[in-house]
Amino acid sequence: MGASAEAIAETTVGSPYRVDGTFANLDSSSVLEGPGLDTAVDMLRRPGKPTNAIPVLTPTFAAEPGDLVVTWLGHASTVVDLDGVRILTDPVLSARCSPSQLVGPKRMHRAPVAASDLPPVDVVLISHDHYDHLDTPTIITLAATQPEALFVVPIGVDAHLRAWGVDASRIRTADWFDDVTLTVRGTTIGFHAVPARHFSGRGLSRNLTQWVSWAIVGPHHRVFFSGDTGFTDSYARTGDDHGPFDVSLIAIGAYDPAWHDIHLNPEEGVAVHRMLNGAERGALLVPIHWGTFNLARHSWADPVRRLTAEAESAGVEICIPRPGATLHSDSRTGTAFFDSTWWERTA
């Protein structure tokens, strides 16, 4: 399940954003108590299931990390090569995003690669501790098979990692507006934790750990990773402080009127991308957090259908990878650019 509340509290007690033992969004948000009966019945009808099989590629990783390469593994899991450093975001490669592999949301496509078969990774980057972003079996495997990898996480999440056997010397933590600077392979990368609009929790615990988006800044390139968030104007500050970004990895799925404050819809995803990058041309939006798990009542293709229309209207360049596809952002090449309409045939 994860660390105890007491163990988590030991790591978060000094945060200025922790009040009476828990965290809250800087923008007021409605409290998510869980889906009501009508919502639960709607979700049982599986509106998010595609009609046809989702095409999955088995990725091929270069022996050495590239300058700016992104491989989407499904949901919020990506492998990002940034200025010669390899970063793995929110790795969830199990069959279900759940405390049990017997029940809970099941993958709608196979994982493009097993956790044990990933290439050498320098940094494992986590946004928050929900099961669809922090997967116990995947983390345990990574801890054993990636002995050189460092884990960069929001405060409180480090307690979970230590409970699963990750040595404290391999973990770096950040609260909102904190920075983690690492020098890897001779390259210095800054990981800047910026406020997301979401919540945290595993099991019955709620908001004991922090949740963040990450601005990843290298000497030559910059990548934004939203993790999970609702819309907030504070991303304009992120753009001012750390942008513009070469690539924005932005969540566009699992939105619903019942929890509109804490998940972006596609139009809001485009708006966040524009806030991060201003009028910068060349910034690429790559959608994440859709297509892998059925976590809301919208249809499977609704996120990318709406994203495509909004991006065209706003003049924003997008790339919609198949699971396992790779994009080389600088050259606009790679398997991710091979077929941008694959999702229409799947839907």
C-alpha positions as CSV (number, residue, x, y, z in Angstrom):
1,M,0.0,0.0,0.0
2,G,2.7,2.5,1.0
3,A,4.1,4.2,4.0
4,S,2.2,4.9,7.2
5,A,0.8,8.3,8.0
6,E,3.4,8.7,10.8
7,A,6.3,8.0,8.4
8,I,4.9,10.4,5.9
9,A,4.5,13.1,8.5
10,E,8.1,12.9,9.4
11,T,9.1,14.0,5.9
12,T,6.5,16.8,5.4
13,V,6.4,18.5,8.9
14,G,8.5,21.4,7.8
15,S,6.4,22.4,4.7
16,P,4.8,25.9,4.8
17,Y,2.0,24.4,2.7
18,R,1.1,21.7,5.2
19,V,-1.8,22.7,7.5
20,D,-3.1,20.5,10.3
21,G,-1.2,17.6,8.8
22,T,-2.5,17.8,5.2
23,F,-2.0,19.8,2.0
24,A,-4.5,21.8,0.0
25,N,-4.5,23.4,-3.4
26,L,-3.4,27.1,-3.7
27,D,-6.5,27.6,-5.8
28,S,-9.7,26.6,-4.0
29,S,-11.1,23.3,-5.3
30,S,-14.2,21.3,-4.7
31,V,-13.5,18.3,-2.5
32,L,-13.5,15.0,-4.5
33,E,-15.3,12.5,-2.3
34,G,-15.4,9.8,-5.0
35,P,-18.0,9.1,-7.7
36,G,-21.6,9.1,-6.8
37,L,-23.9,6.2,-7.7
38,D,-24.9,7.6,-11.1
39,T,-21.3,8.3,-12.0
40,A,-20.2,4.8,-10.8
41,V,-23.0,3.2,-12.9
42,D,-21.9,5.2,-16.0
43,M,-18.3,4.1,-15.6
44,L,-19.3,0.5,-15.3
45,R,-20.8,0.8,-18.8
46,R,-17.2,1.4,-19.9
47,P,-17.6,4.4,-22.2
48,G,-13.9,4.7,-22.3
49,K,-13.3,1.4,-24.1
50,P,-12.1,1.7,-27.7
51,T,-13.8,-0.2,-30.5
52,N,-10.7,-1.7,-32.0
53,A,-7.4,-2.8,-30.6
54,I,-4.9,-0.1,-29.5
55,P,-1.8,-0.4,-31.6
56,V,1.3,-0.7,-29.4
57,L,4.9,-0.4,-30.5
58,T,7.8,-2.0,-28.7
59,P,10.2,0.9,-28.4
60,T,13.9,0.7,-29.3
61,F,16.1,2.9,-27.1
62,A,19.4,4.3,-28.2
63,A,22.4,3.0,-26.2
64,E,23.1,6.6,-25.0
65,P,20.4,9.2,-24.3
66,G,19.7,11.8,-27.0
67,D,19.3,15.5,-26.9
68,L,15.5,15.7,-26.9
69,V,13.7,12.4,-27.4
70,V,10.3,11.3,-25.9
71,T,8.8,7.8,-25.8
72,W,5.3,7.5,-24.6
73,L,4.7,4.3,-22.6
74,G,1.0,5.0,-21.9
75,H,-0.9,7.2,-19.4
76,A,1.6,9.5,-17.7
77,S,4.6,7.2,-18.2
78,T,7.3,8.5,-20.6
79,V,11.0,8.1,-21.2
80,V,12.5,11.5,-21.9
81,D,16.1,12.0,-23.1
82,L,17.1,15.6,-22.2
83,D,20.5,16.8,-23.1
84,G,22.0,13.4,-22.7
85,V,20.2,12.5,-19.5
86,R,17.5,9.8,-19.5
87,I,14.4,10.5,-17.3
88,L,11.4,8.2,-16.6
89,T,8.2,9.9,-15.6
90,D,5.4,8.4,-13.4
91,P,6.2,4.8,-14.3
92,V,3.2,2.5,-14.2
93,L,3.8,-0.7,-16.1
94,S,1.6,-3.2,-14.2
95,A,-1.6,-4.6,-15.6
96,R,-3.8,-2.5,-13.2
97,C,-3.4,0.9,-11.5
98,S,-4.7,-0.4,-8.1
99,P,-3.5,-1.6,-4.7
100,S,-4.4,-5.1,-6.1
101,Q,-3.6,-6.7,-9.4
102,L,-6.8,-8.6,-9.1
103,V,-9.2,-5.7,-9.1
104,G,-9.2,-2.1,-10.2
105,P,-8.7,-0.2,-13.5
106,K,-7.1,-2.5,-16.0
107,R,-4.8,-1.5,-18.9
108,M,-6.6,-1.3,-22.3
109,H,-3.3,-2.0,-24.1
110,R,-0.2,-3.9,-23.1
111,A,2.7,-2.1,-21.6
112,P,5.1,-1.3,-24.5
113,V,8.0,-2.5,-22.3
114,A,8.4,-4.3,-19.0
115,A,9.9,-2.4,-16.2
116,S,12.8,-4.9,-16.1
117,D,13.5,-4.3,-19.8
118,L,13.8,-0.6,-19.7
119,P,17.2,0.9,-20.7
120,P,19.5,2.4,-18.1
121,V,17.6,5.4,-16.5
122,D,19.3,8.3,-14.7
123,V,16.2,9.8,-13.0
124,V,12.8,8.4,-12.0
125,L,10.5,11.5,-11.7
126,I,7.2,11.2,-9.8
127,S,4.4,13.8,-9.7
128,H,2.3,12.3,-6.9
129,D,1.3,9.1,-5.1
130,H,-2.0,8.1,-6.8
131,Y,-2.0,4.5,-8.0
132,D,-2.1,5.5,-11.7
133,H,1.2,7.5,-11.2
134,L,3.0,5.6,-8.5
135,D,2.9,1.8,-9.0
136,T,4.4,-0.3,-6.3
137,P,5.6,-3.3,-8.4
138,T,7.1,-1.0,-11.0
139,I,9.0,1.0,-8.4
140,I,10.3,-2.2,-6.7
141,T,11.5,-3.5,-10.0
142,L,13.2,-0.2,-10.9
143,A,14.9,-0.1,-7.5
144,A,16.5,-3.5,-8.2
145,T,17.2,-3.2,-11.9
146,Q,18.3,0.5,-12.1
147,P,21.0,0.7,-9.5
148,E,22.3,4.1,-10.7
149,A,18.9,5.8,-11.0
150,L,17.9,8.6,-8.6
151,F,14.3,9.2,-7.6
152,V,13.0,12.8,-7.7
153,V,9.7,13.1,-5.9
154,P,7.4,15.5,-4.0
155,I,7.8,15.6,-0.2
156,G,6.0,12.7,1.5
157,V,6.3,10.4,-1.5
158,D,9.8,9.5,-0.4
159,A,8.3,7.7,2.6
160,H,6.5,5.4,0.2
161,L,9.7,4.7,-1.7
162,R,11.7,3.9,1.5
163,A,8.9,1.5,2.6
164,W,9.4,-0.4,-0.7
165,G,13.1,-0.7,-0.2
166,V,14.5,2.3,-2.1
167,D,17.6,3.5,-0.2
168,A,17.2,7.1,1.1
169,S,20.5,8.0,-0.5
170,R,18.9,7.6,-3.9
171,I,15.9,9.9,-3.2
172,R,15.7,13.7,-3.7
173,T,12.5,15.6,-2.6
174,A,10.9,18.9,-3.4
175,D,8.0,20.9,-2.1
176,W,6.2,23.5,-4.2
177,F,8.6,26.0,-5.7
178,D,11.6,24.0,-4.6
179,D,14.4,22.9,-7.0
180,V,16.4,19.7,-7.3
181,T,19.6,20.1,-9.2
182,L,21.4,17.0,-10.4
183,T,24.6,16.5,-12.4
184,V,24.4,13.3,-14.4
185,R,26.7,12.1,-17.1
186,G,28.5,15.5,-16.8
187,T,25.2,17.4,-17.5
188,T,23.4,19.5,-14.9
189,I,19.6,19.3,-15.0
190,G,17.2,21.3,-12.8
191,F,13.9,19.8,-11.7
192,H,11.6,22.6,-10.5
193,A,8.5,21.5,-8.6
194,V,5.6,23.8,-9.4
195,P,2.1,23.7,-7.9
196,A,-0.4,21.4,-9.6
197,R,-4.1,21.6,-8.8
198,H,-5.0,18.1,-7.7
199,F,-4.8,15.9,-4.5
200,S,-2.9,12.9,-3.2
201,G,-3.6,9.7,-1.4
202,R,-3.4,5.9,-1.3
203,G,-6.1,3.8,0.3
204,L,-8.1,5.9,2.8
205,S,-5.4,8.5,3.4
206,R,-5.8,11.8,1.6
207,N,-3.5,14.7,1.0
208,L,-0.7,13.6,3.3
209,T,1.9,13.9,0.5
210,Q,2.5,16.8,-1.9
211,W,1.5,16.8,-5.6
212,V,3.5,18.7,-8.3
213,S,4.1,19.4,-11.9
214,W,7.7,19.5,-13.0
215,A,9.7,22.0,-15.1
216,I,12.7,20.1,-16.3
217,V,15.5,22.4,-17.4
218,G,18.7,21.3,-19.1
219,P,21.5,23.4,-20.6
220,H,20.0,23.3,-24.1
221,H,16.4,22.0,-23.8
222,R,13.4,22.3,-21.5
223,V,10.4,19.9,-20.9
224,F,7.3,20.5,-18.9
225,F,5.6,17.5,-17.3
226,S,2.1,18.2,-15.9
227,G,1.6,15.0,-13.9
228,D,-2.1,15.3,-12.9
229,T,-3.7,18.7,-12.5
230,G,-6.7,20.8,-13.0
231,F,-6.6,24.3,-14.6
232,T,-4.8,27.0,-12.7
233,D,-3.5,30.4,-13.8
234,S,-0.4,29.7,-11.8
235,Y,1.1,28.0,-14.9
236,A,1.7,31.4,-16.3
237,R,4.2,31.9,-13.6
238,T,5.8,28.6,-14.5
239,G,6.2,29.8,-18.0
240,D,7.7,33.1,-16.8
241,D,10.1,31.4,-14.4
242,H,11.2,28.3,-16.4
243,G,9.8,28.5,-20.0
244,P,9.4,28.5,-22.8
245,F,9.6,24.7,-23.2
246,D,10.5,22.6,-26.2
247,V,8.0,20.0,-25.3
248,S,4.9,20.1,-22.9
249,L,3.8,16.7,-21.7
250,I,0.2,17.6,-20.6
251,A,-2.6,15.5,-19.2
252,I,-5.8,15.7,-21.3
253,G,-7.8,12.7,-20.1
254,A,-9.9,11.5,-17.1
255,Y,-11.9,14.7,-16.9
256,D,-15.5,14.8,-15.7
257,P,-18.0,17.4,-14.5
258,A,-17.9,15.7,-11.1
259,W,-14.2,16.6,-10.6
260,H,-13.6,19.4,-13.1
261,D,-11.3,21.3,-10.7
262,I,-8.6,18.6,-10.5
263,H,-8.3,17.3,-14.1
264,L,-7.6,19.2,-17.3
265,N,-9.9,18.8,-20.2
266,P,-8.3,19.0,-23.7
267,E,-9.1,22.7,-24.2
268,E,-7.6,23.5,-20.9
269,G,-4.6,21.5,-21.8
270,V,-4.0,23.7,-24.8
271,A,-4.5,26.8,-22.7
272,V,-1.9,25.6,-20.2
273,H,0.5,24.9,-23.0
274,R,0.1,28.5,-24.3
275,M,0.5,29.9,-20.8
276,L,3.8,28.0,-20.4
277,N,5.2,29.0,-23.8
278,G,3.6,32.3,-24.7
279,A,3.8,33.1,-28.4
280,E,6.8,30.8,-28.7
281,R,6.7,28.8,-32.0
282,G,8.3,25.4,-32.0
283,A,6.9,24.4,-28.7
284,L,5.3,20.9,-29.1
285,L,2.4,19.6,-27.0
286,V,2.4,15.9,-26.4
287,P,-0.8,14.6,-24.7
288,I,-0.5,12.2,-21.8
289,H,-2.9,10.7,-19.2
290,W,-5.4,9.3,-21.8
291,G,-6.0,6.1,-23.6
292,T,-4.5,3.5,-21.2
293,F,-6.9,3.3,-18.3
294,N,-10.7,4.0,-18.2
295,L,-10.9,6.5,-15.3
296,A,-13.8,8.8,-16.4
297,R,-17.1,8.8,-18.3
298,H,-15.9,10.3,-21.6
299,S,-15.4,8.1,-24.6
300,W,-12.0,6.7,-25.4
301,A,-11.2,9.1,-28.2
302,D,-12.9,12.2,-26.8
303,P,-9.7,13.7,-25.4
304,V,-7.6,13.6,-28.6
305,R,-10.6,14.5,-30.8
306,R,-11.1,17.6,-28.8
307,L,-7.4,18.3,-28.4
308,T,-6.9,18.1,-32.2
309,A,-9.7,20.6,-32.9
310,E,-8.6,23.0,-30.2
311,A,-4.9,22.9,-31.1
312,E,-5.7,23.6,-34.8
313,S,-7.9,26.6,-33.7
314,A,-5.2,27.9,-31.4
315,G,-2.2,27.3,-33.8
316,V,-0.6,24.9,-31.4
317,E,1.5,22.0,-32.8
318,I,0.7,18.6,-31.3
319,C,2.0,15.1,-31.7
320,I,-0.2,12.2,-30.6
321,P,2.0,9.1,-30.2
322,R,0.9,5.5,-30.2
323,P,1.9,3.7,-27.0
324,G,5.6,2.8,-27.4
325,A,6.2,5.4,-30.1
326,T,9.2,7.7,-30.0
327,L,9.5,11.3,-31.2
328,H,12.7,13.3,-31.8
329,S,11.4,16.7,-31.1
330,D,14.2,18.8,-32.6
331,S,13.9,17.1,-36.0
332,R,10.2,16.3,-35.8
333,T,11.0,12.7,-36.7
334,G,10.5,9.3,-35.1
335,T,7.7,6.7,-35.0
336,A,5.4,9.1,-33.1
337,F,5.3,11.3,-36.3
338,F,4.6,8.4,-38.6
339,D,0.8,8.3,-38.3
340,S,-1.1,11.0,-36.5
341,T,-4.5,9.6,-37.2
342,W,-4.0,6.1,-35.8
343,W,-6.4,6.8,-32.9
344,E,-9.3,7.5,-35.3
345,R,-9.2,3.8,-36.5
346,T,-8.9,2.6,-32.9
347,A,-11.9,4.6,-31.8
